[in-house]
Amino acid sequence: MSWTFLILAGLFEIGWPIGLKMAQEDSTRWLGIAIAVVFMGMSGWLLWMAQKHIPIGTAYAVWTGIGAAGTFLVGVWVYGDPTSLARYLGVALIVAGVATIKLAH
């Protein structure tokens, strides 16, 4: 169950940067802030639950890896962030690192 909590925490980690991005626009400022706060709280709570049985270093690396890779993909797909082979390679390295940490656990 701890790994389920950790994966969900990583997915919620993607939500708060999206909320902060939404808050950049006057028309969605307060909605974006609310989304960021809710997702941040849920992500933190799920990470706390996961750390009951997963070492802190492993949990944190997986949590931030999911958040970083997911936020990158949302940025590209939704917000038109720039892409290049090197940027995708960097994200692939993050995913490979997270997978290695999980497999080594």
C-alpha angles and dihedrals in degrees: 000000000000092000090051089052090049095050091048090048089054092050091049087049087067091058101064098057087049089053090050090050090051089050090063089076118074092222094056100028099116095037089051092049091048091050091048093051095046094047092045091052094047092046092050093047092049091048089051090052092048093051091064088081106011121073113254095241093051093044094048094047093049092044095051092041093056090044095048097045093043094048090049091053094047089049091054098041100038107023101032095241113179119271135199137162089258092054092050090046090053091053090046089054090052091051091046090050092050091048090050092050090049093048092047092053 
